[in-house]
Amino acid sequence: MEFGWTKEQRARYDETLAAVREAFPADGPPSTDYYTREDWKRLGGLGLLGLSIPRAYGGGGHGALDTALLVEALGRGCAETGLVFGASAHLFACAMPVVDYGTEELRKRILPGICSGELIAGNAMTEADAGSDVSKLSVTATRADGGWVLNGEKSFVSNGPAADVYTTYATTDPKAGPFGVTGFIVERSAPGVTASEPFDKMGLLQCPAGSVRFEDTFVPDENVLGEPGQGGWIFQHSMGWERACLFAGYVGLADRVLESCVAHVKGRRQFGKRLSEFQAVSHRIADMKLRLESARLLLYRACWEMDEGLPATLSIALSKLAVSEGVVASALDAVRLFGGRGYQRADRIEAALRDAVPSVIFSGTSDIQRQLIARELGL
């Protein structure tokens, strides 16, 4: 069993971390503005928007494990976690379904722009009454000459207000249950597509999110993902990528927060001693390190299993649960360690907590991950 990285992998990580820190310097308090097209193209120029997309379409051609390593570097180096999240959702939830299930014509038309940053993609799945249960979508797609007509509203689409294309899912056969859902690529310019203004939300502030409505929106057959009725499977396949690789960015966040805490407790003095000399403080740091390394190893194993073509459902669920719950706990510990400074915006500690909280909700809640784990154990 090999736990080390090759020289090439380590060099890619170090180069990416340095490039991200240079491109997105963490000067002053975190931004509350949404990312710009320039930010997005900068990520594209660094190759971070197409890591797992084949080279033939402008991507990096990396497997899941190599991709996760570089997303981890992005999450560690870029303090604007909303941008990291938006880029990861764009790649894993939106682009990977096109890579694996799109027609060759669709791949050639969409993927190069996704890799370069010319296009922004939004994952339009969640509805007002369909979050964890994605087999009962109210958005419908009706057969038409040469394609499908979509009607209905998606209630929470990350990148939605800024997106040029949407990866979305709709009910095409109401009687078929989970086998009656079909996946589509819908272009923002298509008639009948309306994106709302961005929601006001707790964290991930740099990533705009909103609702998207389809009103008699025609989608040609060449924009269908896979075959009609395969949408549920395609969505779950994309969630495997998202739950594993997207959360590598949160491993990077946890690493960055831990570094800040170590520096803080070594430098600040109270009662004539460094904070690090108090056992209550050092033990809290030790727990943060334990959560980080445990989650990191679970994530790497999940990605390795994906690359090996092994059944990875259990490992992915364990990884997602460990990373998301761990980063929330560690971010809260960081606020406590920084005290009053942790509650202020300047050190970005409170932002880390706000950005960590939604990780236990999106891509399948923590309770959904526990349910998947229980099912895989035969319970």
C-alpha positions in Angstrom: 0.0 0.0 0.0 1.5 3.3 -1.1 0.6 6.5 0.7 3.0 8.9 -1.0 2.7 11.1 -4.0 5.0 10.9 -7.0 7.5 13.7 -7.7 5.3 14.8 -10.6 2.1 14.8 -8.5 3.8 16.8 -5.7 5.2 19.2 -8.2 1.8 19.8 -9.8 0.3 20.4 -6.3 3.0 22.9 -5.3 2.8 24.7 -8.7 -0.9 25.0 -8.5 -0.9 26.2 -4.9 1.6 28.9 -5.7 -0.2 29.9 -8.8 -3.6 30.1 -7.0 -2.1 32.2 -4.2 -0.6 34.6 -6.7 -3.8 34.9 -8.7 -6.1 35.2 -5.7 -4.1 36.8 -2.9 -5.8 36.8 0.5 -5.3 40.4 1.4 -7.7 41.9 3.9 -11.2 40.6 4.8 -13.0 38.2 2.4 -14.9 39.6 -0.5 -18.7 39.7 -0.4 -18.9 40.4 -4.1 -19.7 37.6 -6.7 -16.9 36.3 -8.8 -16.3 38.0 -12.1 -15.8 36.7 -15.6 -12.1 37.7 -15.2 -11.9 35.5 -12.0 -13.5 32.6 -13.9 -11.2 32.9 -16.9 -8.2 33.1 -14.6 -9.2 29.7 -13.2 -9.5 28.4 -16.7 -6.1 29.7 -17.6 -4.7 27.8 -14.6 -6.4 24.6 -15.9 -8.6 24.3 -12.9 -12.0 24.3 -14.7 -11.2 21.2 -16.8 -9.0 19.0 -14.6 -11.0 15.8 -15.1 -12.1 16.5 -18.7 -10.2 14.7 -21.5 -7.4 16.6 -23.2 -9.1 16.2 -26.5 -11.7 18.8 -25.3 -9.2 21.2 -23.7 -9.1 19.6 -20.2 -6.3 18.2 -18.1 -7.2 14.5 -18.6 -6.7 13.7 -14.9 -8.3 10.9 -13.0 -10.2 11.4 -9.8 -7.2 11.2 -7.5 -5.0 13.6 -9.4 -8.0 15.9 -9.8 -8.7 15.9 -6.1 -5.1 16.8 -5.3 -5.3 19.9 -7.4 -8.7 20.9 -6.1 -7.3 20.6 -2.6 -4.5 23.0 -3.6 -7.2 25.4 -5.0 -9.1 25.2 -1.7 -6.0 25.8 0.3 -4.6 28.6 -1.8 -7.8 30.5 -2.6 -9.6 32.0 0.5 -12.7 32.9 -1.6 -14.3 29.5 -1.0 -17.4 30.5 -2.9 -15.3 30.7 -6.1 -13.7 27.3 -5.3 -17.2 25.8 -4.8 -18.6 27.4 -7.9 -15.7 26.1 -10.1 -16.0 22.6 -8.6 -19.8 22.4 -9.1 -19.2 23.6 -12.7 -16.8 20.8 -13.4 -18.1 17.8 -11.5 -21.9 18.3 -11.5 -22.2 20.0 -14.9 -19.3 19.0 -17.1 -18.7 15.4 -16.1 -22.2 14.2 -17.2 -21.3 15.7 -20.7 -18.0 13.9 -20.7 -19.5 10.5 -19.8 -23.0 10.7 -21.4 -23.0 13.5 -24.0 -22.9 13.0 -27.7 -19.6 13.7 -29.4 -21.2 16.8 -31.0 -22.2 18.1 -27.6 -18.8 17.4 -26.1 -17.0 19.3 -28.9 -19.5 22.2 -28.6 -19.6 22.6 -24.8 -16.5 21.2 -23.2 -13.8 23.5 -24.6 -15.6 26.6 -23.3 -16.1 24.9 -19.9 -12.4 24.2 -19.6 -11.2 27.7 -20.8 -13.7 29.7 -18.7 -15.5 31.1 -21.6 -18.6 29.3 -20.3 -20.1 29.0 -16.8 -22.2 26.0 -16.0 -24.9 25.6 -13.4 -26.4 22.4 -12.0 -30.1 22.7 -12.1 -31.6 19.8 -10.2 -33.0 20.9 -6.8 -36.7 21.9 -6.7 -38.9 23.2 -4.0 -40.2 19.7 -3.3 -37.3 17.6 -4.6 -34.0 17.9 -2.8 -32.8 14.5 -1.6 -35.6 12.6 -3.5 -34.7 13.4 -7.1 -37.1 10.8 -8.5 -40.1 13.0 -8.3 -39.2 16.1 -10.3 -42.0 18.6 -11.1 -40.0 20.0 -14.1 -41.3 18.1 -17.1 -40.0 17.4 -20.6 -42.5 16.6 -23.3 -41.5 15.0 -26.6 -41.6 17.3 -29.6 -40.3 17.2 -33.2 -36.6 16.9 -33.0 -36.3 17.3 -29.2 -38.1 18.1 -26.0 -40.0 21.0 -24.4 -39.2 21.8 -20.8 -41.5 23.4 -18.2 -41.1 24.2 -14.5 -38.7 25.7 -12.1 -35.5 24.7 -10.4 -35.3 26.3 -7.0 -31.6 26.5 -6.1 -29.0 26.6 -8.8 -25.4 27.3 -7.8 -23.8 29.6 -10.5 -27.4 29.9 -11.8 -27.6 33.7 -12.2 -24.2 33.8 -14.0 -24.4 30.5 -16.0 -24.3 30.2 -19.8 -25.4 26.6 -19.8 -27.4 24.4 -17.4 -27.1 20.7 -16.7 -30.7 19.9 -15.7 -33.0 17.0 -15.2 -36.7 16.6 -15.9 -39.5 14.1 -15.7 -40.2 12.5 -19.1 -42.3 9.6 -17.9 -44.3 10.2 -14.7 -45.2 6.5 -14.4 -41.7 5.2 -14.5 -40.5 6.6 -11.1 -36.7 6.9 -11.0 -36.5 5.6 -14.5 -38.7 8.4 -15.8 -36.1 11.2 -15.4 -33.9 12.4 -18.3 -30.9 14.7 -18.3 -30.4 17.7 -20.6 -28.0 20.5 -21.4 -29.9 23.7 -21.7 -28.3 26.9 -23.0 -29.1 30.1 -21.2 -29.9 31.8 -24.6 -32.7 29.3 -25.3 -36.2 30.9 -25.5 -38.1 30.5 -22.2 -35.1 30.3 -19.9 -35.2 32.8 -17.0 -32.7 33.0 -14.2 -33.5 34.9 -11.0 -31.4 37.4 -9.2 -28.9 35.9 -6.8 -30.2 34.7 -3.4 -28.9 36.4 -0.2 -27.3 33.5 1.7 -25.1 32.7 4.7 -21.9 31.6 3.1 -20.1 30.9 -0.2 -20.8 34.5 -0.9 -18.7 34.7 -4.0 -20.9 32.1 -5.8 -24.2 33.4 -7.0 -27.1 31.0 -6.6 -30.7 31.4 -7.7 -33.7 29.8 -9.3 -34.1 29.0 -13.0 -37.4 28.7 -14.8 -38.2 26.9 -18.1 -41.3 28.0 -20.0 -41.9 26.0 -23.2 -38.1 25.7 -23.6 -37.1 23.6 -26.6 -34.1 21.4 -26.2 -32.8 19.5 -29.3 -32.2 15.8 -29.1 -28.4 16.4 -29.4 -28.5 18.0 -26.0 -30.0 15.0 -24.3 -27.6 13.2 -21.9 -27.5 9.5 -22.4 -30.9 7.9 -23.2 -34.3 9.1 -22.1 -34.9 7.6 -18.6 -31.2 7.5 -17.6 -31.3 10.9 -15.9 -31.4 9.5 -12.4 -28.4 7.3 -12.9 -26.5 10.1 -14.7 -27.2 12.5 -11.8 -26.0 10.0 -9.2 -22.9 9.3 -11.3 -22.1 13.0 -11.3 -22.7 13.1 -7.5 -20.0 10.5 -7.1 -17.5 13.0 -8.7 -18.9 15.9 -6.7 -19.0 14.2 -3.3 -15.4 13.0 -3.8 -13.5 15.7 -5.8 -15.4 18.8 -4.9 -14.8 18.2 -1.2 -11.1 18.1 -1.7 -11.5 21.9 -1.8 -12.8 21.6 1.8 -9.8 19.5 2.8 -7.7 22.5 1.5 -9.9 24.9 3.5 -9.4 22.8 6.6 -5.6 22.8 6.0 -5.6 26.6 5.6 -7.6 27.1 8.8 -5.3 24.8 10.7 -2.2 26.6 9.5 -3.8 29.9 10.6 -4.6 28.5 14.1 -1.2 27.1 14.6 0.4 30.4 13.8 -2.0 32.3 16.0 -1.6 30.2 19.1 2.2 30.2 18.8 2.3 33.9 18.5 -0.3 35.2 21.0 0.4 35.3 24.7 -1.9 35.3 27.7 -1.1 35.0 31.4 2.6 35.1 30.5 2.5 32.1 28.2 1.9 31.4 24.6 -1.6 30.1 23.9 -0.1 26.9 22.5 1.3 26.0 26.0 -2.2 25.7 27.4 -3.3 22.0 27.1 -6.9 23.0 26.2 -5.6 24.9 23.2 -3.1 22.3 22.0 -5.6 19.5 22.4 -8.1 21.4 20.3 -5.4 21.8 17.6 -4.6 18.1 17.8 -8.3 17.3 17.2 -8.4 19.6 14.2 -5.4 17.8 12.7 -7.0 14.4 13.4 -10.1 15.4 11.6 -8.2 16.8 8.6 -5.9 13.7 8.1 -8.8 11.2 8.6 -11.0 13.0 6.1 -8.1 13.4 3.6 -7.3 9.7 3.7 -10.9 8.7 3.2 -11.2 11.1 0.3 -8.0 9.8 -1.4 -9.2 6.3 -1.0 -12.6 7.1 -2.5 -10.9 8.7 -5.5 -8.5 5.8 -5.9 -11.4 3.4 -6.0 -13.1 5.5 -8.7 -9.9 5.5 -10.8 -9.7 1.7 -10.3 -13.3 1.2 -11.5 -14.2 -0.3 -8.1 -17.6 0.1 -6.4 -17.0 3.3 -4.5 -20.4 4.2 -3.1 -19.4 3.4 0.5 -16.0 5.1 0.4 -17.5 8.2 -1.3 -20.2 8.5 1.4 -17.7 8.0 4.2 -15.4 10.6 2.7 -18.1 13.2 2.1 -19.4 12.8 5.7 -16.0 13.0 7.2 -14.9 16.0 5.3 -18.1 18.1 5.7 -18.7 17.3 9.4 -14.9 17.7 10.1 -14.5 21.0 8.4 -17.5 22.5 10.2 -16.2 21.3 13.6 -12.7 22.6 12.9 -13.9 26.0 11.6 -15.9 26.4 14.8 -12.8 25.4 16.8 -10.9 28.0 14.9 -13.4 30.7 15.9 -12.9 29.7 19.6 -9.1 29.7 19.3 -9.1 33.2 17.8 -11.6 34.5 20.3 -12.9 38.0 19.5 -10.7 38.1 16.4 -12.4 34.9 15.2 -15.7 36.7 15.2 -14.3 39.6 13.1 -14.0 39.5 9.4 -10.3 40.5 9.0 -8.7 37.1 9.7 -11.3 35.2 7.5 -12.0 32.8 10.3 -15.7 33.6 10.6 -15.9 33.3 6.8 -14.4 29.8 6.9 -17.2 28.8 9.3 -19.9 30.3 7.2 -18.5 28.6 4.1 -18.2 25.3 5.9 -21.8 25.0 7.1 -23.4 24.4 3.7 -21.1 21.4 3.1 -23.3 19.3 5.3 -26.3 20.1 3.2 -25.4 20.1 -0.5 -24.4 17.1 -2.6 -26.5 15.0 -0.3 -26.9 15.9 3.4 -25.0 14.2 6.2 -28.0 12.1 7.0 -28.3 11.0 3.4 -24.6 9.9 3.6 -25.3 8.0 6.8 -28.2 6.3 5.0 -26.0 5.4 2.1 -23.4 4.0 4.5 -26.1 1.9 6.3 -27.4 0.6 3.0 -24.0 -0.4 1.8 -23.5 -2.3 5.1 -26.7 -4.2 4.5 -28.8 -2.5 7.2 
